[in-house]
């Protein structure tokens, strides 16, 4: 299940591109399915111990050393208030590479790679979970599945992550 993925372009936002298709890596957070632009995914790793960083919010788990690079790791399940939070053999860290930054996202499990056409992506509705409004850039629908598409650029711009990256530099 764990594999390196291509990283030909570092795109921060989810948006349809050539031939109006968007490839997304989908994953579970609690009982909900989310997706991110596959081009931003550098690799998938099993969850392993992270080095905690003092005075950070609970969703920032700490940092990992990935072949000599120090990468901040956030647990999206905590950030998005999913319950319950457990770490098991299915827990995965998705390593994203956007512009010059790397970020690890802890998720319950990776589920699929899907291709969405422009007509399958709708504007996000914020009524159900208004606290997530800033982090979603669309809702993808493929057959009977709905996938909340995460705005990676917004996620990467969290003030806590910027502060952490300054200290690591």
PyMOL commands that set and color helices and strands:
alter all, ss='L'
color gray80, all
select helices_A, chain A and resi 18-20+38-40+76-79+118-120+130-135+152-156+159-168
alter helices_A, ss='H'
color red, helices_A
select strands_A, chain A and resi 21-29+32-37+41-46+60-66+69-75+92-98+101-107+109-117+121-122+136-142+145-150
alter strands_A, ss='S'
color yellow, strands_A
deselect
rebuild
show_as cartoon
